[in-house]
Amino acid sequence: MKAALDNHGHLLNRTEWCQSWAEQMALSEGIEMSQDHWSVLNAVQIIFDETGDTPPMRLLIKLLRQQVSDTIDSRYLYRLFPDNPVRQASKYAGLPKPKHCM
């Protein structure tokens, strides 16, 4: 699937997002999506839908602790998304580049 992307590789139109697109993007960056990855993507999408913005790390961790496990921390997220957890998760979730990420 070919979709329009911004200069950072994020979808320009979220309606073009689908699971297979996310898997392709992740694989192109060396990440094989697991259930843990999908839990993070789901949380990022929920926060974006509720706030209209991508979440900062602390808010993402707080939601994941409520929804998934109270042991989740930033190290957990960096193991899943080594380059930048919030940016990579937002990208694979079909969301814009986080404003708070350089």
C-alpha positions in Angstrom: 0.0 0.0 0.0 1.4 3.4 -1.0 0.3 6.3 1.2 1.2 10.0 1.3 3.8 10.7 4.0 5.2 13.8 5.5 9.0 14.4 5.6 9.3 12.3 8.8 7.5 9.3 7.3 4.2 9.9 9.1 0.9 9.4 7.3 -0.6 12.7 6.0 -4.1 11.1 6.1 -4.9 8.9 9.1 -7.8 7.3 7.2 -5.2 5.5 5.1 -3.9 3.7 8.2 -4.3 -0.1 8.5 -2.6 -2.8 10.4 -0.7 -4.1 7.4 0.6 -0.6 6.7 1.9 -0.4 10.3 3.5 -3.8 10.0 5.3 -2.8 6.7 6.5 0.5 8.2 7.8 -1.3 11.3 9.5 -4.0 9.3 11.2 -1.4 7.1 12.8 -0.1 10.3 13.7 -3.5 11.6 10.8 -4.0 14.1 8.7 -7.1 14.0 5.3 -6.2 15.6 4.2 -8.3 18.6 1.2 -8.0 20.8 3.2 -5.7 23.1 3.8 -3.3 20.1 0.1 -3.4 19.3 -0.9 -2.6 22.9 1.3 0.5 22.7 -0.1 1.6 19.3 -3.6 1.2 20.6 -2.8 3.3 23.6 -1.3 6.0 21.5 -4.3 6.1 19.2 -6.7 6.3 22.2 -4.8 9.2 23.7 -4.7 11.0 20.3 -8.4 10.5 19.8 -9.2 11.9 23.3 -6.7 14.8 23.2 -6.0 15.6 19.6 -2.3 15.2 20.2 0.3 12.5 20.5 1.1 11.6 24.1 4.2 12.6 26.0 6.1 9.6 27.4 4.7 9.9 30.9 1.1 10.0 29.8 1.7 6.9 27.6 3.3 5.0 30.4 0.4 5.9 32.7 -2.2 4.7 30.3 -0.3 1.5 29.6 0.1 0.8 33.3 -3.7 1.1 33.6 -4.5 -1.0 30.6 -1.7 -3.5 30.3 0.6 -3.9 33.3 1.6 -1.7 36.2 5.3 -2.7 35.6 5.6 -0.8 32.3 8.2 1.9 32.3 10.3 3.8 29.7 12.9 1.0 29.5 10.0 -1.4 28.4 9.0 1.1 25.6 12.6 1.6 24.5 13.0 -2.2 24.1 9.9 -2.2 21.8 10.7 1.1 19.9 14.5 1.7 20.3 14.8 4.9 18.3 12.2 6.9 20.1 9.1 5.1 21.6 6.6 7.9 21.3 7.7 9.0 17.8 7.9 5.4 16.4 4.6 4.3 18.0 2.9 7.4 16.7 4.3 6.8 13.2 3.2 3.2 13.1 -0.2 4.2 14.6 -0.8 6.5 11.6 -0.6 9.7 13.7 1.3 12.9 13.0 4.9 13.4 14.3 4.7 14.4 18.0 5.1 18.1 18.5 7.3 17.5 21.5 9.8 15.3 19.6 12.7 16.9 17.8 
